[in-house]
Amino acid sequence: MDARGLYIAGLDANGISSKLETYIADYIKGYKLGTGQSILVEGHIFYFSEVKHMVRTKHHHLFTDDEKFLGMSGYIATGNKHGEANQLIVMVLLDELSKYAYSLCVQDADEDGAERIIIIKDFLS
């Protein structure tokens, strides 16, 4: 299927990070990416069956379980929590050729310490 998301063709990790900064700042008030910095520090290829949780259920019909995606991730500091820096994992799901971003997520812990993934921007909507 030829799904469309946020167009990012030709951008490197720094360029993609800069383009996503606005959406992260909407979720984490006051967040600002430093000049020349990148949120995204590593990438891996995944099958859709491995990353379905990063795509809203209403869009699952756009993909097959054996389609490949590029998942990129990194860390951001969000301030202090009990005297220690609080870090979140930021993840973006791209098509395999890195032309489109489909979703932007953060991994955080809930009040009980259980890990959860929150979709903060759905580029397929």
C-alpha positions as CSV (number, residue, x, y, z in Angstrom):
1,M,0.0,0.0,0.0
2,D,1.2,3.5,-0.7
3,A,0.5,5.4,2.5
4,R,1.4,9.1,2.8
5,G,2.7,10.7,5.9
6,L,5.0,13.6,6.7
7,Y,7.3,14.1,3.7
8,I,11.0,13.8,4.8
9,A,12.8,12.5,1.7
10,G,16.4,13.6,1.5
11,L,16.7,14.5,5.1
12,D,19.4,13.1,7.4
13,A,18.8,12.4,11.1
14,N,19.4,16.0,12.0
15,G,17.0,17.2,9.4
16,I,14.3,14.8,10.5
17,S,14.9,15.8,14.1
18,S,14.5,19.5,13.2
19,K,11.3,18.8,11.4
20,L,9.9,16.8,14.3
21,E,10.9,19.4,17.0
22,T,7.6,21.3,16.7
23,Y,5.6,18.2,17.5
24,I,7.8,17.3,20.4
25,A,7.6,20.8,21.8
26,D,3.8,20.6,21.6
27,Y,3.9,17.5,23.8
28,I,6.8,18.6,26.1
29,K,6.3,22.2,26.9
30,G,9.5,24.3,26.5
31,Y,11.5,21.6,24.7
32,K,14.1,23.0,22.3
33,L,16.6,21.1,20.2
34,G,20.1,22.5,20.3
35,T,21.7,23.8,17.1
36,G,23.2,21.0,15.1
37,Q,21.8,18.4,17.5
38,S,19.7,15.4,16.6
39,I,17.1,13.6,18.7
40,L,17.5,10.5,16.5
41,V,20.6,8.5,17.1
42,E,19.9,5.0,15.9
43,G,17.7,3.2,13.4
44,H,16.6,-0.3,12.8
45,I,14.5,-2.1,10.1
46,F,11.3,-3.7,11.4
47,Y,8.4,-5.6,9.9
48,F,5.0,-4.0,10.4
49,S,4.0,-6.9,12.7
50,E,6.7,-5.7,15.1
51,V,5.7,-2.0,15.1
52,K,1.9,-2.1,14.8
53,H,1.7,-0.6,18.3
54,M,3.2,2.6,16.9
55,V,0.4,3.1,14.3
56,R,-3.2,3.8,15.2
57,T,-5.5,0.8,14.7
58,K,-7.5,2.7,12.1
59,H,-4.5,2.8,9.8
60,H,-3.5,-0.9,10.1
61,H,-5.3,-1.7,6.9
62,L,-2.8,0.4,5.0
63,F,0.0,-2.1,5.6
64,T,0.7,-5.8,5.6
65,D,2.6,-7.6,8.4
66,D,5.6,-8.3,6.1
67,E,6.1,-4.7,5.0
68,K,9.4,-3.2,6.2
69,F,9.8,0.1,8.1
70,L,12.6,2.1,9.5
71,G,12.3,2.9,13.2
72,M,14.6,5.7,14.5
73,S,15.0,6.6,18.1
74,G,16.9,8.7,20.6
75,Y,16.6,10.3,24.1
76,I,15.5,13.7,25.2
77,A,15.8,15.2,28.7
78,T,12.6,16.7,30.0
79,G,13.8,18.3,33.2
80,N,14.3,17.0,36.7
81,K,12.2,14.3,38.4
82,H,13.0,13.9,42.1
83,G,16.4,15.5,41.7
84,E,17.4,13.4,38.6
85,A,17.1,14.2,34.9
86,N,14.0,12.7,33.4
87,Q,14.6,11.1,30.0
88,L,12.1,10.0,27.4
89,I,12.8,7.7,24.5
90,V,11.5,9.4,21.3
91,M,10.7,7.1,18.3
92,V,9.6,7.8,14.8
93,L,8.3,5.3,12.3
94,L,9.3,5.8,8.7
95,D,8.7,3.9,5.5
96,E,11.6,1.7,4.5
97,L,13.0,4.2,2.0
98,S,12.8,7.2,4.5
99,K,10.4,9.2,2.3
100,Y,7.6,9.5,4.8
101,A,7.2,9.6,8.6
102,Y,4.1,7.8,9.8
103,S,4.1,8.4,13.5
104,L,6.0,10.0,16.3
105,C,6.0,8.4,19.7
106,V,7.5,8.6,23.2
107,Q,8.2,5.8,25.6
108,D,7.5,6.7,29.2
109,A,6.6,5.0,32.4
110,D,3.2,5.4,34.0
111,E,2.6,6.1,37.7
112,D,3.2,2.4,38.5
113,G,6.5,2.3,36.6
114,A,5.1,0.3,33.7
115,E,6.5,1.2,30.3
116,R,4.0,2.7,27.8
117,I,4.3,4.1,24.2
118,I,2.3,7.2,23.5
119,I,1.7,8.3,19.9
120,I,2.2,12.1,20.1
121,K,1.7,12.7,16.4
122,D,-0.1,10.6,13.8
123,F,1.1,11.8,10.3
124,L,-1.3,9.4,8.6
125,S,-4.4,11.3,9.7
